[in-house]
Amino acid sequence: MPEEELWNTFFQPASWLRKMGVTPSIRTLVDVGCGYGTFLIPATQIIHGTAVGIDIDDQMIERCREKASGFNLTNLELIGGEVSDVKTASSLQGYQGTVDYVALFNMLHCEEPMELLAFAYRQLEENGRLGVMHWKYEDTPRGPSMEIRPKPESILDWAQRSGFTLQGKVDLKPFHYGFIFQKS
């Protein structure tokens, strides 16, 4: 992760969350790879329910916790761990099947994108939505290398094979795009 100040210059979190279908009616939102809380903290201010942030990096969880403390949030839960980890899964057990939005923002360049999509599918209630945001498949000032950066067509294929139906595509200028999927 680049330094937070640089990282924040690439996004317009509150505006982009709304474009990605994050609304006050969301009861439980899970942000996988919440990092600095770039999208997680603004999501807590939009939704009326609980926002759950997960990150594999304990330092990111701690930074997010510190940052969130300045907002006096009562609807935020942070979980350190990998989504395939038993401990993380047990921390989320109370939410499984009741989540109405999972955010996979800048995450599907990982080694096992289908594993993340399967995790999202398990967490979501019937007709729940999955938001996928990623760096465009072109030269950008940051983002994963082109060798591992997924093409939009790949993300569409992976999501469909995981049981999701495309609901919409969002242009998040200048360097990102988003897809909104629904659990079928």
Residue frames as qw, qx, qy, qz and C-alpha x, y, z in Angstrom:
[[0.000, 0.890, 0.456, 0.000, 0.00, 0.00, 0.00],
 [0.352, 0.491, -0.067, 0.794, 1.28, 3.47, -0.76],
 [0.111, -0.123, -0.491, 0.855, 1.18, 6.11, 1.94],
 [0.127, 0.621, 0.737, -0.233, -2.37, 7.07, 2.88],
 [0.098, 0.692, 0.024, -0.715, -2.06, 10.66, 1.67],
 [0.106, 0.313, -0.691, -0.643, -1.14, 9.49, -1.85],
 [0.065, 0.248, 0.964, 0.070, -3.66, 6.65, -1.75],
 [0.156, 0.641, 0.576, -0.483, -6.51, 9.05, -0.97],
 [0.131, 0.530, -0.257, -0.798, -5.77, 11.16, -4.06],
 [0.061, 0.067, -0.866, -0.492, -6.95, 8.34, -6.31],
 [0.141, -0.444, -0.884, -0.050, -10.51, 8.06, -4.95],
 [0.314, -0.276, 0.038, -0.908, -13.69, 9.97, -4.21],
 [0.059, -0.045, -0.968, 0.238, -15.04, 7.52, -1.61],
 [0.332, 0.370, 0.581, -0.644, -18.47, 8.91, -0.65],
 [0.513, 0.495, -0.204, -0.671, -19.42, 9.72, -4.24],
 [0.362, 0.303, -0.840, -0.268, -18.12, 6.42, -5.57],
 [0.128, 0.092, 0.924, -0.347, -19.89, 4.40, -2.87],
 [0.496, 0.448, 0.343, -0.660, -23.21, 5.94, -3.92],
 [0.510, 0.495, -0.486, -0.509, -22.44, 5.17, -7.58],
 [0.251, 0.217, -0.943, -0.008, -21.65, 1.60, -6.51],
 [0.596, -0.365, -0.581, -0.418, -25.10, 1.20, -4.95],
 [0.373, -0.188, -0.687, 0.594, -24.27, 1.79, -1.30],
 [0.285, -0.566, -0.281, -0.721, -27.42, 3.30, 0.21],
 [0.320, -0.399, 0.498, -0.700, -28.85, 3.99, 3.68],
 [0.874, -0.110, -0.045, -0.471, -31.03, 0.86, 3.41],
 [0.661, 0.295, -0.672, 0.160, -28.02, -1.48, 3.72],
 [0.772, -0.599, -0.010, -0.214, -28.21, -3.45, 6.95],
 [0.730, -0.489, 0.383, 0.286, -24.78, -5.15, 6.77],
 [0.574, 0.777, -0.258, 0.015, -21.90, -4.22, 4.47],
 [0.832, -0.367, 0.265, 0.321, -18.67, -6.23, 4.44],
 [0.348, 0.885, -0.305, -0.055, -15.55, -4.52, 3.03],
 [0.948, -0.101, 0.124, 0.275, -12.90, -7.13, 2.22],
 [0.634, 0.165, 0.055, 0.753, -9.42, -5.63, 2.32],
 [0.109, -0.932, -0.346, 0.006, -10.57, -2.47, 4.08],
 [0.569, 0.374, -0.100, 0.725, -7.02, -1.10, 4.35],
 [0.167, 0.091, -0.285, 0.940, -6.94, 2.45, 5.69],
 [0.132, 0.568, 0.683, -0.439, -10.74, 2.55, 5.80],
 [0.040, -0.124, 0.369, 0.920, -10.82, 4.61, 2.61],
 [0.408, -0.235, -0.571, -0.672, -14.26, 3.26, 1.69],
 [0.439, -0.351, -0.806, 0.188, -15.26, 1.58, 4.94],
 [0.151, -0.347, -0.439, 0.815, -15.46, 4.72, 7.08],
 [0.281, 0.103, -0.203, -0.932, -17.52, 6.70, 4.53],
 [0.448, -0.211, -0.791, -0.360, -19.77, 3.63, 4.15],
 [0.282, -0.365, -0.752, 0.470, -20.54, 3.75, 7.90],
 [0.057, 0.339, 0.190, -0.920, -21.77, 7.29, 7.37],
 [0.385, 0.061, -0.505, -0.770, -24.06, 6.30, 4.48],
 [0.515, -0.208, -0.803, -0.214, -25.63, 3.05, 5.66],
 [0.557, -0.552, 0.121, -0.609, -27.99, 2.69, 8.60],
 [0.968, -0.207, -0.135, -0.040, -26.67, -0.78, 9.44],
 [0.664, -0.606, 0.359, 0.252, -23.31, -2.26, 10.38],
 [0.581, 0.724, -0.372, -0.005, -20.15, -1.98, 8.29],
 [0.869, -0.374, 0.287, 0.151, -17.66, -4.81, 8.79],
 [0.364, 0.812, -0.451, -0.067, -14.09, -4.30, 7.63],
 [0.948, -0.175, 0.214, 0.160, -11.75, -7.25, 7.08],
 [0.383, 0.822, -0.422, 0.030, -8.04, -6.99, 6.38],
 [0.935, 0.022, -0.269, 0.231, -5.22, -9.51, 6.46],
 [0.448, 0.387, -0.327, 0.737, -2.78, -6.85, 7.68],
 [0.466, -0.618, -0.542, 0.326, -3.10, -6.21, 11.42],
 [0.286, -0.251, -0.040, 0.924, -1.41, -2.81, 10.99],
 [0.144, -0.269, -0.473, -0.827, -4.14, -1.76, 8.56],
 [0.459, -0.592, -0.654, -0.107, -6.81, -2.90, 11.02],
 [0.455, -0.511, -0.356, 0.637, -5.16, -0.84, 13.76],
 [0.136, -0.067, 0.181, 0.972, -4.81, 2.25, 11.53],
 [0.282, -0.423, -0.603, -0.615, -8.43, 1.90, 10.46],
 [0.494, -0.596, -0.604, 0.189, -9.49, 1.55, 14.11],
 [0.357, -0.371, -0.172, 0.840, -7.53, 4.67, 15.08],
 [0.022, -0.110, -0.381, -0.918, -8.95, 6.65, 12.18],
 [0.373, -0.501, -0.682, -0.380, -12.50, 5.50, 12.95],
 [0.418, -0.494, -0.569, 0.507, -12.17, 6.54, 16.60],
 [0.118, -0.166, 0.002, 0.979, -12.07, 10.15, 15.44],
 [0.323, -0.207, -0.500, -0.776, -15.54, 9.74, 13.94],
 [0.378, -0.065, 0.641, -0.665, -17.16, 8.20, 17.06],
 [0.574, 0.077, -0.593, -0.559, -18.75, 5.43, 14.96],
 [0.580, -0.177, 0.639, -0.474, -21.10, 2.95, 16.56],
 [0.879, 0.327, 0.177, -0.297, -21.81, 0.85, 13.46],
 [0.488, 0.671, -0.557, -0.018, -18.30, -0.39, 12.65],
 [0.878, -0.351, 0.324, 0.015, -16.69, -3.75, 13.30],
 [0.340, 0.734, -0.579, -0.104, -13.11, -4.64, 12.30],
 [0.956, -0.148, 0.252, -0.018, -11.81, -8.17, 11.81],
 [0.034, 0.724, -0.652, -0.222, -8.17, -9.03, 11.21],
 [0.628, -0.095, 0.771, 0.041, -7.51, -12.09, 9.10],
 [0.119, 0.187, -0.734, -0.642, -7.76, -13.74, 5.74],
 [0.690, 0.026, -0.029, -0.722, -11.24, -14.63, 4.46],
 [0.783, 0.112, -0.592, -0.156, -10.25, -18.29, 4.07],
 [0.158, 0.283, -0.763, 0.559, -9.03, -18.43, 7.69],
 [0.426, -0.432, -0.795, -0.006, -11.18, -20.39, 10.16],
 [0.243, -0.411, -0.456, 0.751, -10.89, -17.66, 12.82],
 [0.132, 0.137, -0.191, -0.963, -12.09, -14.99, 10.36],
 [0.392, -0.234, -0.731, -0.507, -14.92, -17.21, 9.18],
 [0.383, -0.470, -0.750, 0.266, -16.07, -17.79, 12.76],
 [0.106, -0.325, -0.231, 0.911, -15.98, -14.02, 13.43],
 [0.292, 0.100, -0.351, -0.884, -18.35, -13.56, 10.50],
 [0.086, -0.214, -0.971, -0.066, -20.60, -16.52, 11.28],
 [0.107, 0.546, 0.608, -0.566, -23.28, -14.32, 12.82],
 [0.254, 0.566, -0.137, -0.772, -23.47, -12.34, 9.58],
 [0.092, -0.106, 0.874, 0.466, -23.38, -15.17, 7.03],
 [0.029, 0.457, 0.846, 0.273, -26.48, -15.08, 4.85],
 [0.082, -0.839, -0.472, 0.258, -27.62, -11.72, 6.25],
 [0.287, -0.433, 0.225, 0.824, -25.14, -9.45, 4.49],
 [0.524, 0.735, 0.406, -0.141, -26.75, -7.31, 1.82],
 [0.444, 0.873, -0.197, 0.053, -23.54, -5.79, 0.35],
 [0.808, -0.323, 0.219, 0.442, -19.98, -7.07, -0.04],
 [0.258, 0.933, -0.213, -0.134, -17.29, -4.69, -1.30],
 [0.838, -0.086, 0.287, 0.457, -14.33, -6.16, -3.17],
 [0.238, 0.969, -0.038, -0.055, -12.58, -2.91, -4.05],
 [0.283, 0.781, -0.554, 0.050, -9.18, -3.23, -5.75],
 [0.635, -0.402, 0.628, -0.201, -8.95, -6.85, -4.62],
 [0.923, 0.241, 0.260, -0.148, -9.40, -9.20, -7.57],
 [0.486, 0.714, -0.502, 0.044, -5.76, -9.06, -8.70],
 [0.559, -0.511, 0.616, -0.216, -5.05, -11.59, -5.94],
 [0.003, -0.301, 0.931, 0.205, -3.86, -15.14, -6.57],
 [0.018, 0.290, 0.957, 0.006, -7.31, -16.68, -5.95],
 [0.268, -0.038, -0.058, -0.961, -10.02, -14.29, -7.17],
 [0.589, -0.240, -0.640, -0.432, -12.58, -17.11, -7.36],
 [0.461, -0.265, -0.721, 0.445, -12.01, -17.78, -3.64],
 [0.004, 0.150, 0.268, -0.952, -12.87, -14.16, -2.81],
 [0.459, -0.067, -0.370, -0.805, -15.97, -14.31, -5.00],
 [0.584, -0.251, -0.768, -0.077, -17.05, -17.58, -3.35],
 [0.268, -0.227, -0.591, 0.726, -16.58, -15.93, 0.05],
 [0.224, 0.063, -0.005, -0.972, -18.75, -13.00, -1.04],
 [0.545, -0.152, -0.616, -0.548, -21.43, -15.37, -2.33],
 [0.505, -0.273, -0.782, 0.242, -21.54, -17.28, 0.98],
 [0.150, -0.206, -0.441, 0.860, -21.83, -14.10, 3.02],
 [0.254, -0.011, -0.200, -0.946, -24.60, -12.51, 0.97],
 [0.500, 0.309, 0.651, -0.480, -28.29, -12.98, 1.54],
 [0.452, 0.452, 0.703, 0.311, -30.44, -13.94, -1.44],
 [0.275, 0.853, 0.311, 0.316, -30.45, -10.99, -3.89],
 [0.452, -0.768, 0.068, 0.448, -27.60, -9.35, -1.96],
 [0.522, 0.847, -0.071, 0.079, -25.23, -7.17, -3.96],
 [0.776, -0.248, 0.166, 0.555, -21.52, -7.41, -4.64],
 [0.229, 0.963, -0.095, -0.111, -19.57, -4.28, -5.54],
 [0.818, -0.064, 0.226, 0.525, -16.34, -4.85, -7.44],
 [0.162, 0.973, -0.116, -0.120, -14.10, -1.88, -8.13],
 [0.825, -0.151, 0.257, 0.480, -10.75, -2.08, -9.84],
 [0.127, -0.631, 0.344, 0.684, -8.03, -0.13, -11.56],
 [0.711, 0.617, -0.045, -0.335, -8.64, 0.16, -15.31],
 [0.862, -0.016, 0.380, 0.335, -6.71, -2.23, -17.50],
 [0.480, 0.782, 0.006, 0.399, -4.39, 0.49, -18.77],
 [0.524, 0.152, -0.358, 0.758, -1.38, 2.43, -17.57],
 [0.377, -0.858, -0.238, -0.256, -2.32, 4.23, -14.34],
 [0.080, 0.761, -0.455, 0.456, -0.12, 6.05, -11.79],
 [0.360, -0.351, 0.772, -0.390, -0.67, 3.29, -9.20],
 [0.893, 0.099, 0.038, -0.437, -2.33, -0.08, -8.98],
 [0.812, -0.210, 0.526, 0.137, -1.15, -3.63, -9.48],
 [0.131, -0.406, 0.669, 0.609, 1.21, -4.47, -12.31],
 [0.631, 0.317, -0.279, -0.651, -0.42, -5.21, -15.65],
 [0.333, 0.206, -0.917, -0.074, 0.72, -8.85, -15.35],
 [0.102, -0.242, -0.904, 0.337, -1.71, -9.44, -12.48],
 [0.299, 0.244, 0.193, -0.902, -4.28, -6.69, -13.09],
 [0.409, 0.344, 0.845, 0.004, -7.55, -8.32, -14.15],
 [0.076, -0.120, -0.496, -0.857, -9.30, -7.35, -17.35],
 [0.506, 0.022, 0.250, -0.825, -12.95, -6.34, -16.94],
 [0.757, 0.119, -0.467, -0.441, -14.02, -9.34, -19.04],
 [0.454, 0.112, -0.838, 0.281, -12.22, -11.67, -16.63],
 [0.161, -0.006, 0.597, -0.786, -14.02, -10.16, -13.64],
 [0.662, 0.099, -0.079, -0.739, -17.36, -10.52, -15.42],
 [0.710, 0.143, -0.668, -0.171, -16.61, -14.17, -16.22],
 [0.270, 0.101, -0.814, 0.505, -15.44, -14.98, -12.68],
 [0.344, 0.015, 0.419, -0.840, -18.49, -13.35, -11.12],
 [0.741, 0.111, -0.269, -0.605, -20.90, -15.15, -13.44],
 [0.648, 0.131, -0.749, 0.040, -19.21, -18.50, -12.75],
 [0.128, 0.058, -0.731, 0.667, -19.53, -17.73, -9.02],
 [0.071, -0.551, -0.827, 0.082, -23.30, -17.32, -9.29],
 [0.022, -0.569, -0.214, 0.794, -23.60, -13.54, -9.68],
 [0.397, 0.683, 0.535, 0.301, -25.65, -11.59, -12.22],
 [0.305, 0.039, 0.047, 0.950, -24.41, -8.25, -13.51],
 [0.012, 0.788, 0.563, -0.249, -26.66, -5.36, -12.44],
 [0.220, 0.974, 0.057, 0.009, -24.59, -2.45, -13.72],
 [0.720, 0.118, -0.025, 0.683, -21.24, -1.01, -14.71],
 [0.188, -0.959, -0.129, 0.170, -19.89, 2.24, -13.27],
 [0.602, 0.526, -0.119, 0.588, -17.16, 4.51, -14.65],
 [0.545, -0.791, -0.114, 0.255, -15.09, 5.82, -11.76],
 [0.555, 0.703, -0.070, 0.440, -12.86, 8.32, -13.50],
 [0.469, 0.695, -0.425, -0.342, -10.07, 8.71, -14.03],
 [0.134, 0.490, -0.861, -0.017, -8.44, 5.38, -13.11],
 [0.267, 0.006, 0.913, -0.307, -11.17, 2.96, -11.97],
 [0.535, -0.125, -0.506, -0.665, -14.33, 1.17, -13.00],
 [0.355, -0.115, 0.761, -0.530, -16.90, -0.74, -11.02],
 [0.437, -0.155, -0.771, -0.437, -19.37, -3.55, -11.41],
 [0.506, -0.160, 0.498, -0.685, -22.46, -4.15, -9.32],
 [0.391, 0.010, -0.888, -0.240, -23.56, -7.78, -9.17],
 [0.680, -0.287, 0.207, -0.641, -26.45, -9.51, -7.50],
 [0.231, -0.169, 0.952, -0.109, -26.47, -12.94, -5.91],
 [0.535, 0.021, -0.538, -0.651, -28.71, -15.04, -8.13]]
